[in-house]
Amino acid sequence: MSGDAGRPDLPDLPDGPDNSQEALDKRRLAEETRNERKVWYFLGYFLFGIHVVAFVMIYAVTHAPNK
């Protein structure tokens, strides 16, 4: 019994990877988008961390015992 019975004919696809210029451009754009998103997340966490440190330092200075 064949597993292809009743299936519509599928278009012939090349066996190897698609190396056309359009496919390469799509992959490059997708990778660039992922990298850009990572940079923005890194920048956001970095700036948030700087503010947390600054607020802790302000709190420490304003609540230090006076001599």
Backbone bond lengths (Angstrom), bond angles and torsions (degrees), N, CA, C in turn:
res aa  C-N    CA-C-N  psi(-1)  N-CA   C-N-CA  omega(-1)  CA-C   N-CA-C  phi
1 M - - - 1.449 - - 1.521 108.11 -
2 S 1.311 116.45 129.25 1.462 121.68 -175.95 1.523 110.21 -89.72
3 G 1.347 116.30 142.00 1.461 121.10 179.08 1.512 112.72 -80.39
4 D 1.357 118.02 -9.29 1.458 121.19 -177.65 1.523 112.52 -92.95
5 A 1.320 118.55 1.93 1.461 121.05 -176.99 1.523 110.12 -67.12
6 G 1.330 115.79 129.93 1.452 120.87 176.80 1.515 114.75 83.71
7 R 1.332 118.31 -1.71 1.471 120.31 179.67 1.515 109.37 -89.24
8 P 1.328 117.99 141.70 1.471 119.42 175.63 1.522 109.10 -67.10
9 D 1.304 114.92 153.75 1.463 118.97 179.50 1.520 109.86 -66.09
10 L 1.320 116.04 128.61 1.453 121.39 178.52 1.521 108.99 -88.38
11 P 1.335 118.35 145.09 1.457 119.42 178.01 1.530 109.94 -65.82
12 D 1.319 115.25 149.91 1.461 120.03 178.80 1.517 109.33 -70.69
13 L 1.319 116.49 119.96 1.454 121.82 179.19 1.515 108.94 -108.67
14 P 1.333 117.35 144.26 1.461 118.28 177.91 1.521 110.34 -66.23
15 D 1.330 116.03 147.14 1.461 120.56 -178.34 1.514 112.11 -72.16
16 G 1.320 117.68 -34.61 1.463 122.02 -176.34 1.520 111.76 -82.46
17 P 1.330 116.60 175.98 1.462 120.76 178.04 1.524 110.60 -68.67
18 D 1.321 115.89 152.64 1.466 121.73 179.61 1.529 108.42 -80.50
19 N 1.309 116.37 110.12 1.465 120.83 -177.71 1.514 112.20 -107.95
20 S 1.323 117.99 23.52 1.451 119.68 178.75 1.527 109.17 -69.59
21 Q 1.310 115.64 160.25 1.465 120.66 -178.15 1.524 110.94 -62.06
22 E 1.336 116.29 -38.44 1.468 119.49 -179.94 1.525 111.30 -63.98
23 A 1.323 116.90 -41.96 1.466 120.65 178.95 1.520 110.85 -65.70
24 L 1.334 116.59 -40.72 1.466 119.69 178.42 1.526 111.10 -63.98
25 D 1.335 115.96 -40.50 1.466 119.72 178.78 1.523 111.44 -64.52
26 K 1.333 116.85 -39.55 1.472 119.89 178.93 1.521 110.74 -64.95
27 R 1.337 116.34 -42.67 1.470 119.65 178.64 1.522 111.23 -64.38
28 R 1.337 116.17 -41.82 1.459 120.41 179.98 1.525 110.58 -64.28
29 L 1.334 117.18 -42.29 1.461 121.25 178.47 1.525 111.29 -63.85
30 A 1.332 116.58 -41.23 1.471 119.76 179.06 1.523 110.54 -64.66
31 E 1.335 117.04 -42.37 1.463 120.24 179.26 1.526 110.75 -66.37
32 E 1.335 116.70 -40.06 1.466 120.17 178.90 1.522 110.77 -63.76
33 T 1.327 116.99 -39.04 1.466 120.81 178.67 1.524 110.64 -64.35
34 R 1.351 117.09 -43.27 1.470 119.85 177.90 1.523 110.82 -62.86
35 N 1.331 116.77 -43.78 1.465 119.94 -179.00 1.523 111.09 -64.70
36 E 1.335 116.37 -40.79 1.458 119.85 179.67 1.525 110.57 -64.03
37 R 1.333 116.74 -40.70 1.461 120.36 178.28 1.524 110.56 -62.22
38 K 1.340 116.96 -41.03 1.468 120.24 177.96 1.520 111.37 -62.31
39 V 1.329 117.26 -39.23 1.462 121.02 179.23 1.524 110.25 -64.00
40 W 1.334 117.43 -43.57 1.463 119.79 179.78 1.526 111.58 -65.54
41 Y 1.350 117.66 -39.26 1.465 119.92 176.10 1.528 110.54 -63.24
42 F 1.324 117.00 -43.42 1.463 120.58 178.79 1.520 110.24 -60.83
43 L 1.332 117.08 -45.92 1.463 120.99 179.89 1.529 111.22 -61.83
44 G 1.334 116.37 -42.50 1.463 120.06 179.79 1.518 112.13 -62.83
45 Y 1.341 117.50 -47.04 1.465 120.51 178.29 1.521 111.23 -64.17
46 F 1.330 117.20 -39.00 1.459 121.14 179.85 1.532 110.55 -62.52
47 L 1.332 116.80 -48.63 1.468 119.95 -179.55 1.528 111.24 -65.71
48 F 1.323 117.91 -38.11 1.460 121.11 176.97 1.530 109.91 -62.27
49 G 1.319 116.31 -43.72 1.465 120.58 179.24 1.515 112.43 -62.61
50 I 1.324 116.92 -41.68 1.467 120.20 177.99 1.530 110.40 -60.13
51 H 1.323 116.82 -41.62 1.463 119.37 -179.68 1.524 111.73 -67.80
52 V 1.318 117.41 -38.94 1.464 119.86 177.41 1.521 110.05 -61.20
53 V 1.333 117.45 -46.20 1.468 121.22 178.47 1.520 110.14 -61.18
54 A 1.329 117.26 -42.97 1.470 120.16 -179.86 1.526 111.06 -62.66
55 F 1.320 118.23 -43.55 1.468 120.32 179.65 1.525 111.79 -65.40
56 V 1.322 117.20 -38.05 1.463 120.33 176.71 1.524 110.09 -64.09
57 M 1.320 117.77 -41.69 1.468 120.62 178.91 1.526 111.11 -66.19
58 I 1.328 117.29 -40.72 1.476 120.29 177.68 1.523 109.71 -63.07
59 Y 1.328 116.83 -43.01 1.459 120.35 179.05 1.527 110.33 -62.27
60 A 1.338 117.47 -42.27 1.464 121.16 -178.60 1.527 110.70 -64.70
61 V 1.323 116.11 -41.43 1.478 119.06 -178.01 1.537 110.61 -70.21
62 T 1.314 117.30 -40.75 1.470 119.33 -177.25 1.520 112.93 -75.42
63 H 1.333 118.16 -20.40 1.457 120.34 -179.47 1.532 112.62 -108.62
64 A 1.304 116.48 13.64 1.470 119.55 178.24 1.528 109.34 -73.00
65 P 1.305 116.98 146.44 1.473 118.70 178.10 1.536 110.52 -66.97
66 N 1.318 115.45 139.49 1.478 120.57 179.09 1.523 109.79 -84.28
67 K 1.311 116.17 138.10 1.465 120.21 176.64 1.493 110.98 -117.68
